[in-house]
Amino acid sequence: MSFCPGCGASLADPASFVQEFWSGADRNFLGWCVACGLLATVVLPAAIVSHEPEH
């Protein structure tokens, strides 16, 4: 997670916070943006199950 999912500011600022952790096979990123104050978790799942819309 390089950018805030709320405002798009760079999380490379030393005052911002990004922590990576795992929950099962999923990768989770906990981030706090100093620009807008948003605390968010972004999850990268091991697999995405979806459907194809009818044509």
Contact map, one row per residue, 1 for C-alpha under 8 A:
1111000000100000010000000000101000000000010000000000000
1111000001110000000000000000000000000000000000000000000
1111100111100000000000000000000000000000000000000000000
1111111111100000000000000000001110000100000000000000000
0011111100000000000000000000000000000001000000000000000
0001111100000000000000000000000000010100000000000000000
0001111110000000000000000000000000110000000000000000000
0011111111000000000000000000000000000000000000000000000
0011001111100000000000000000000010100000000000000000000
0111000111111000000000000000000000000000000000000000000
1111000011111101110000000000000010000000000000000000000
0100000001111101000000000000000000000000000000000000000
0000000001111111000000000000000001000000000000000000000
0000000000111111100000000000000000000000000000000000000
0000000000001111100000000000000001000000000000000000000
0000000000111111110000000000001111000000000000000000000
0000000000100111111000000000011110000000000000000000000
1000000000100001111100000000111100000000000000000000000
0000000000000000111110000000111000000000000000000000000
0000000000000000011111000011110000000000000000000000000
0000000000000000001111100011110000000000000000000000000
0000000000000000000111111111000000000000000000000000000
0000000000000000000011111111000000000000000000000000000
0000000000000000000001111100000000000000000000000000000
0000000000000000000001111110000000000000000011000000000
0000000000000000000001111111000000000000001111000000000
0000000000000000000111101111100000000000001111000000000
0000000000000000000111100111110000000000111100000000000
1000000000000000011110000011111000000000111000000000000
0000000000000000111110000001111100000011110000000000000
1001000000000001111000000000111110000111100000000000000
0001000000000001110000000000011111001111000000000000000
0001000010100001100000000000001111111110000000000000000
0000000000001011000000000000000111111100000000000000000
0000001010000000000000000000000011111000000000000000000
0000011000000000000000000000000011111100000000000000000
0000000000000000000000000000000111111110000000000000000
0001010000000000000000000000001111011111000000000000000
0000000000000000000000000000011110001111100000000000000
0000100000000000000000000000011100000111110000000000000
0000000000000000000000000001111000000011111000000000000
1000000000000000000000000001110000000001111100000000000
0000000000000000000000000111100000000000111110000000000
0000000000000000000000000111000000000000011111000000000
0000000000000000000000001110000000000000001111110000000
0000000000000000000000001110000000000000000111110000000
0000000000000000000000000000000000000000000011111000000
0000000000000000000000000000000000000000000011111100000
0000000000000000000000000000000000000000000000111110000
0000000000000000000000000000000000000000000000011111000
0000000000000000000000000000000000000000000000001111100
0000000000000000000000000000000000000000000000000111110
0000000000000000000000000000000000000000000000000011111
0000000000000000000000000000000000000000000000000001111
0000000000000000000000000000000000000000000000000000111
